[in-house]
């Protein structure tokens, strides 16, 4: 059974079958119990009516001789005793036993009908008459005569008293429903109707279930077909979202996954193109210079060799950065975390980059808050983060500008206390449309800048991956200053790291 709809239908049919059987059995059992209780109560009422007649018979006969015949045909005595000579007849009407004049009885069982057979059996009753010792002396079914009854059984009967002395007990019990009696016919009718109603309800439920399962399975089948098309390379495949339930959430999740796959494919394609471009430029320079040297056009002077060495170093750094970025994105970057004073670490990085700032004519200063708590980080990686941010600021800050590296308390993503490091420059700032992409790989806000002056384009992507690898976060704000002429300028990169 490979179809989900068939599996659901099979499971539903099994549940319905069990429910139909269980409900039918329980209803039949309950109906039998209630009917037995009704018949027993009716029988006890009959026994109470017959007790005076049997007591009179015992008093006249001096014992229970002939009581069995009286038990089988009590009407001759009852019609004249206690009925005021009104010739009332027992009859069965509407499922109830009652008394009435023979001409008033409706359709159903009449006395004359009952007299032709075992009247009590037709009524679903069985009468047992026991003497004062509890021994059955008369049985309407004629099978327990001579049997001694238990005191508990006798307690449920109607006692028969003669001159203040207990002479016997009359019990009315439910006759066997296996025989063809009115009671058994009634119970069989109830059982047959119960099964018929249950089976009809089950068939209707199965038909409704078939429609419902088709409605449920159709979107799942659409998702399956769309997944197969995506596996075949059609990443533009999407499924309609027609509801807000679990099926709708499944369709939304599938579309989100398809969007992510398409986006990743586009990023991967762009990354390969960017890497090829970044590698091709220094390789072209190296190849051209070497060919010029071989042709004797360019002399192999120490300056030219140093220039080639710089290009090779640039290639090596680019490859190292790409490997670092790949490891960080894959979550495989190993961090050597130690307790670190972030103020001291930042001051050392800034001090190391101070000569480059002086060459560029840029003021570079630090502002470290006192009594900062230490952080638990990989000092080399965080030094690389600060270095990348300061290097980026030096690249985009004009001569005479200022870069401030500030270290102070901050708030982490989980609202816990953290240490914040910000690098603020007085450059021209970033355009609003560039802000969401500054941490993307190979993204350059200023497209006119060359690789040598604008960097490889993966420095900020490395910053983001390294900060997040430490459980922190990084963001950018631009512009941050208002000039006297109303112009806005400056950019601030900030990252926070949780306390140790």
C-alpha positions in Angstrom: 0.0 0.0 0.0 2.1 2.9 -1.3 -0.5 5.6 -1.4 -0.9 7.8 1.6 -4.6 8.2 0.9 -5.1 4.4 0.8 -3.2 4.1 4.1 -5.4 6.8 5.7 -8.5 5.1 4.3 -7.3 1.7 5.6 -6.6 3.1 9.0 -9.9 5.0 9.1 -11.8 2.0 7.9 -10.2 -0.2 10.6 -11.1 2.4 13.3 -14.6 2.6 11.9 -15.0 -1.2 11.9 -13.8 -1.4 15.5 -16.1 1.5 16.5 -19.1 -0.1 14.7 -18.5 -3.5 16.4 -17.8 -2.0 19.8 -20.8 0.4 19.7 -23.1 -2.4 18.5 -22.0 -4.8 21.2 -22.2 -2.1 23.9 -25.6 -0.9 22.8 -26.9 -4.5 22.5 -25.5 -5.3 25.9 -27.0 -2.2 27.4 -30.4 -2.8 25.8 -30.4 -6.4 27.0 -29.5 -5.3 30.5 -32.2 -2.6 30.6 -34.7 -4.9 29.1 -33.8 -7.7 31.6 -34.2 -5.2 34.4 -37.6 -4.1 33.0 -38.8 -7.7 32.7 -37.6 -8.6 36.1 -39.4 -5.6 37.7 -42.5 -6.5 35.7 -42.1 -10.1 36.9 -41.8 -9.0 40.5 -45.1 -7.0 40.1 -46.7 -10.2 38.7 -45.3 -12.2 41.6 -46.7 -9.7 44.1 -50.2 -10.1 42.4 -50.0 -13.8 42.4 -48.7 -14.2 46.0 -52.2 -13.8 47.6 -53.6 -16.4 45.1 -50.9 -18.9 45.9 -51.3 -18.2 49.7 -55.0 -19.0 49.3 -54.2 -22.1 47.4 -51.8 -23.3 50.1 -54.3 -22.6 52.8 -57.0 -24.6 51.0 -54.7 -27.5 49.8 -52.6 -27.6 53.0 -49.5 -27.6 50.9 -48.1 -26.9 47.4 -49.8 -29.9 45.7 -51.3 -28.6 42.4 -49.4 -25.3 42.6 -47.5 -26.0 39.4 -50.8 -26.1 37.4 -51.9 -22.9 39.1 -48.6 -21.3 38.2 -49.1 -22.2 34.5 -52.7 -21.0 34.4 -53.4 -18.4 37.0 -56.0 -16.5 35.0 -59.0 -18.5 36.1 -58.4 -17.6 39.7 -57.1 -14.1 39.1 -60.1 -13.1 37.0 -62.3 -13.7 39.9 -60.0 -12.6 42.7 -59.3 -8.9 43.2 -60.8 -7.8 39.9 -64.3 -7.2 41.2 -65.8 -9.5 38.6 -65.0 -7.0 35.8 -63.7 -9.8 33.6 -60.5 -7.9 33.0 -58.1 -9.6 30.6 -54.3 -9.4 30.5 -53.0 -8.1 27.2 -49.8 -6.9 25.6 -50.0 -3.5 24.0 -47.2 -1.2 22.9 -44.6 -3.4 24.5 -46.4 -3.2 27.9 -48.4 -5.8 29.8 -51.7 -4.5 31.1 -55.2 -5.3 32.1 -58.4 -4.5 30.2 -61.7 -5.7 29.0 -61.3 -8.2 26.3 -63.1 -6.0 23.8 -60.9 -3.0 24.7 -57.5 -4.7 24.1 -55.8 -3.6 20.9 -53.8 -5.6 18.5 -51.2 -7.8 20.1 -51.1 -10.7 22.5 -54.4 -11.6 24.2 -55.2 -14.0 26.9 -56.6 -16.5 24.5 -53.3 -16.3 22.6 -51.3 -16.8 25.8 -53.4 -19.7 27.0 -52.4 -21.7 23.9 -48.7 -21.8 25.1 -46.3 -21.0 27.9 -47.6 -17.6 28.8 -44.7 -16.6 31.0 -42.1 -17.6 28.4 -43.9 -15.5 25.8 -43.6 -12.6 28.3 -39.9 -13.3 28.7 -40.6 -14.4 32.4 -40.0 -17.5 34.3 -41.7 -18.1 37.7 -40.2 -20.3 40.4 -42.2 -21.2 43.5 -40.1 -22.4 46.5 -41.3 -23.8 49.7 -40.3 -22.6 53.2 -37.1 -24.7 52.9 -36.1 -23.0 49.6 -36.8 -26.1 47.5 -38.4 -25.4 44.1 -41.9 -27.0 44.1 -43.1 -25.3 40.9 -41.3 -24.0 37.8 -43.0 -22.4 34.8 -40.2 -23.8 32.7 -40.4 -27.2 34.5 -36.7 -27.8 34.8 -35.7 -26.7 38.3 -38.3 -28.5 40.3 -36.7 -30.0 43.4 -33.7 -27.7 43.3 -32.8 -26.0 46.5 -32.3 -22.2 45.9 -29.7 -20.1 47.7 -30.8 -17.6 50.4 -29.5 -14.8 48.2 -31.8 -15.9 45.4 -34.8 -16.3 47.7 -34.2 -12.7 49.1 -35.1 -11.4 45.6 -38.4 -13.1 45.6 -41.9 -12.3 47.0 -42.6 -14.1 50.3 -45.9 -16.0 50.7 -47.4 -15.9 54.2 -50.3 -18.0 55.5 -51.5 -17.3 59.0 -48.4 -15.3 59.8 -46.1 -18.2 58.8 -43.7 -18.1 55.8 -44.7 -21.0 53.6 -42.9 -20.2 50.4 -41.3 -17.7 48.0 -42.3 -16.8 44.5 -39.5 -15.6 42.2 -39.8 -14.0 38.8 -36.7 -14.3 36.7 -35.8 -13.6 33.1 -36.5 -16.5 30.8 -33.9 -17.6 28.3 -33.7 -15.2 25.3 -32.5 -18.1 23.1 -36.0 -19.4 22.8 -38.6 -17.9 20.3 -40.4 -15.5 22.7 -41.7 -12.0 22.4 -38.8 -10.9 24.6 -36.2 -12.6 22.4 -37.9 -11.2 19.3 -37.7 -7.7 20.8 -34.0 -8.1 21.7 -33.2 -9.5 18.3 -35.0 -6.5 16.7 -32.9 -4.1 18.8 -29.7 -5.9 17.9 -30.6 -6.0 14.2 -31.5 -2.3 14.2 -28.3 -1.4 16.1 -26.1 -3.2 13.6 -28.0 -1.7 10.7 -27.7 1.9 12.0 -24.0 1.4 13.0 -23.1 0.0 9.6 -25.0 2.7 7.8 -23.2 5.4 9.9 -19.9 3.7 9.2 -20.5 3.7 5.4 -21.4 7.4 5.5 -18.3 8.2 7.5 -16.1 6.2 5.1 -17.5 8.2 2.2 -16.9 11.5 4.0 -13.4 10.3 4.9 -12.6 9.5 1.3 -13.5 13.1 0.3 -11.6 14.5 3.3 -8.5 12.5 2.7 -8.4 13.4 -1.0 -8.6 17.1 0.1 -5.7 16.5 2.6 -3.5 14.4 0.3 -3.7 16.6 -2.8 -1.5 19.4 -1.4 1.0 16.8 -0.1 1.1 15.3 -3.6 1.7 18.8 -5.1 4.6 19.3 -2.7 6.1 16.0 -3.7 5.9 16.7 -7.4 7.4 20.2 -6.8 10.3 18.6 -4.8 11.0 16.2 -7.6 11.1 19.1 -10.1 13.5 21.0 -7.8 15.7 17.9 -7.5 15.8 18.0 -11.3 17.2 21.5 -11.2 14.0 23.6 -11.6 14.6 25.9 -8.6 11.7 28.2 -9.7 9.2 25.6 -8.7 6.7 26.7 -6.1 3.5 25.3 -4.6 0.3 27.3 -3.9 -0.5 28.1 -0.2 -4.3 27.6 0.1 -4.7 27.3 3.9 -3.1 28.3 7.2 -3.2 24.9 8.8 -0.3 22.4 8.9 -0.6 21.7 5.2 -0.4 25.4 4.5 2.6 25.7 6.8 4.2 22.8 4.9 3.6 24.6 1.6 5.0 27.8 3.0 8.1 26.0 4.4 8.6 24.3 1.0 8.5 27.6 -0.8 10.8 29.2 1.7 13.2 26.3 1.2 13.0 26.7 -2.6 13.7 30.4 -2.2 16.7 29.7 0.0 18.0 27.1 -2.6 17.6 29.6 -5.4 19.3 32.3 -3.4 22.2 30.0 -2.4 22.6 29.0 -6.0 22.8 32.6 -7.1 25.2 33.5 -4.3 27.4 30.5 -5.1 27.4 31.4 -8.8 28.3 35.0 -7.9 31.0 33.9 -5.4 32.6 31.7 -8.0 32.6 34.6 -10.5 34.0 36.9 -7.8 36.7 34.5 -6.8 37.7 34.0 -10.4 37.9 37.7 -10.9 39.9 38.3 -7.7 42.4 35.6 -8.6 42.7 36.5 -12.2 43.8 40.1 -11.6 47.0 39.4 -9.6 47.7 36.3 -11.7 47.5 38.4 -14.8 49.9 40.9 -13.3 52.3 38.2 -12.3 52.1 36.5 -15.7 52.6 39.7 -17.7 55.6 40.8 -15.6 57.2 37.3 -15.8 56.7 37.2 -19.6 58.1 40.7 -19.9 61.2 39.6 -18.0 61.6 36.6 -20.2 61.3 38.7 -23.3 63.9 41.2 -21.9 61.3 44.0 -22.0 61.3 44.3 -18.2 64.4 43.9 -16.1 64.4 41.6 -13.1 65.3 44.3 -10.7 64.7 44.0 -6.9 61.9 46.4 -7.2 60.0 44.4 -9.8 60.6 41.2 -7.9 59.3 42.9 -4.8 56.2 43.9 -6.8 55.6 40.3 -7.8 56.1 39.2 -4.2 53.4 41.6 -3.1 51.0 40.2 -5.7 51.8 36.6 -4.5 51.2 37.7 -0.9 47.9 39.3 -1.9 46.9 36.0 -3.5 47.9 34.0 -0.5 46.0 36.3 1.8 42.9 36.1 -0.4 43.1 32.3 -0.4 43.5 32.3 3.4 40.6 34.7 3.9 38.4 32.5 1.6 39.3 29.4 3.6 38.7 31.2 6.9 35.3 32.4 5.7 34.4 29.0 4.4 35.2 27.4 7.8 33.3 30.0 9.7 30.2 29.7 7.5 30.4 25.9 7.9 30.7 26.2 11.7 34.0 24.3 11.6 36.2 27.2 12.7 38.2 26.2 15.8 38.4 29.0 18.4 41.1 29.1 21.1 39.0 31.0 23.6 40.8 32.6 26.6 39.8 35.2 29.1 40.7 38.5 27.4 40.7 42.2 28.3 39.1 43.6 25.2 40.3 47.2 25.9 43.9 46.0 25.9 43.4 43.9 22.8 41.8 46.9 20.9 44.5 49.3 22.0 47.2 46.9 20.7 45.5 46.6 17.3 45.1 50.4 17.0 48.7 51.0 18.0 49.8 48.5 15.3 47.8 50.4 12.6 48.7 53.9 13.8 51.6 54.2 11.2 49.2 53.5 8.3 46.8 56.2 9.7 49.6 58.7 9.9 50.7 57.9 6.3 47.0 58.5 5.2 46.8 61.7 7.2 44.0 60.4 9.4 43.7 60.8 13.1 43.2 57.4 14.8 42.3 57.3 18.5 40.9 54.9 21.1 38.4 55.5 23.9 38.3 52.6 26.3 35.9 52.6 29.3 37.5 51.8 32.6 36.7 48.6 34.7 35.5 46.5 31.8 34.7 42.9 32.5 36.9 40.4 30.5 35.4 38.4 27.6 36.0 34.8 26.7 37.2 34.9 23.1 39.8 33.8 20.6 42.1 36.8 20.9 43.7 36.3 17.4 40.3 36.2 15.7 39.0 39.2 17.5 42.2 41.1 16.7 41.5 40.2 13.1 37.9 41.6 13.4 39.1 44.9 14.9 41.9 45.1 12.3 39.5 44.5 9.4 37.1 47.2 10.7 39.9 49.8 11.2 41.4 48.9 7.9 38.1 49.4 6.2 37.7 52.8 8.0 41.2 53.9 6.9 40.2 53.0 3.3 37.1 55.2 3.2 38.1 58.1 5.4 39.5 61.1 3.6 42.8 62.9 4.5 42.3 65.0 7.6 39.5 62.7 8.8 39.2 61.0 12.1 38.6 57.4 13.2 37.5 56.6 16.8 37.7 53.1 18.2 35.5 53.0 21.3 35.3 50.1 23.8 32.5 50.1 26.4 29.6 48.2 27.9 26.9 46.9 25.6 23.9 44.6 25.4 24.0 41.2 23.7 21.3 39.7 21.6 19.8 37.8 24.6 19.6 41.1 26.6 22.6 40.0 28.6 25.4 42.4 29.5 28.2 42.5 26.9 31.2 44.5 25.8 30.7 46.6 22.7 33.4 47.8 20.3 32.6 50.5 17.7 34.7 51.9 14.9 33.5 55.3 13.8 34.9 57.2 10.8 34.2 60.6 9.3 34.0 59.4 5.8 31.2 60.1 3.3 29.1 57.3 4.7 27.1 54.6 3.1 24.0 54.9 0.9 20.9 53.4 2.5 20.6 50.8 -0.3 24.2 49.5 0.6 23.6 49.0 4.3 21.9 45.5 4.0 24.8 44.2 1.8 27.9 45.5 3.4 28.6 42.1 5.1 28.0 40.2 1.9 31.0 38.5 0.3 32.8 40.6 -2.4 30.4 43.5 -2.0 31.8 46.9 -2.6 29.7 50.0 -1.8 32.0 52.1 -4.1 32.1 50.1 -7.3 34.7 52.5 -8.8 37.3 51.4 -6.3 39.9 49.0 -7.5 40.9 45.8 -5.7 44.1 47.4 -4.5 42.3 50.4 -3.0 38.9 48.8 -2.1 40.1 45.5 -0.7 39.0 42.0 -1.7 35.4 42.5 -0.6 35.4 39.7 2.0 36.8 41.5 5.0 33.5 42.5 6.5 32.0 39.1 5.7 34.8 37.6 7.8 34.1 40.1 10.6 30.4 39.0 10.6 31.3 35.3 10.7 33.9 35.6 13.4 31.7 37.8 15.7 28.8 35.4 15.3 31.1 32.4 15.9 31.8 34.0 19.3 28.1 34.4 20.1 28.0 38.1 19.3 26.5 40.3 16.7 27.6 43.1 14.5 25.8 46.0 12.7 26.5 49.2 10.8 25.0 52.7 11.1 25.4 55.4 8.5 25.4 58.4 8.4 26.2 59.2 12.1 27.2 62.9 12.0 25.5 66.1 10.9 27.7 68.7 9.2 27.5 72.5 9.6 26.1 72.6 6.1 23.4 70.1 6.9 25.2 67.3 5.1 25.3 64.0 6.9 28.4 61.8 6.9 30.3 59.1 8.8 29.9 55.4 9.3 30.0 53.4 12.5 30.5 49.6 12.8 29.7 48.1 16.1 30.0 44.6 17.5 29.2 43.2 20.9 30.6 40.1 22.6 29.1 38.4 25.6 30.8 38.6 29.0 33.1 35.8 30.1 
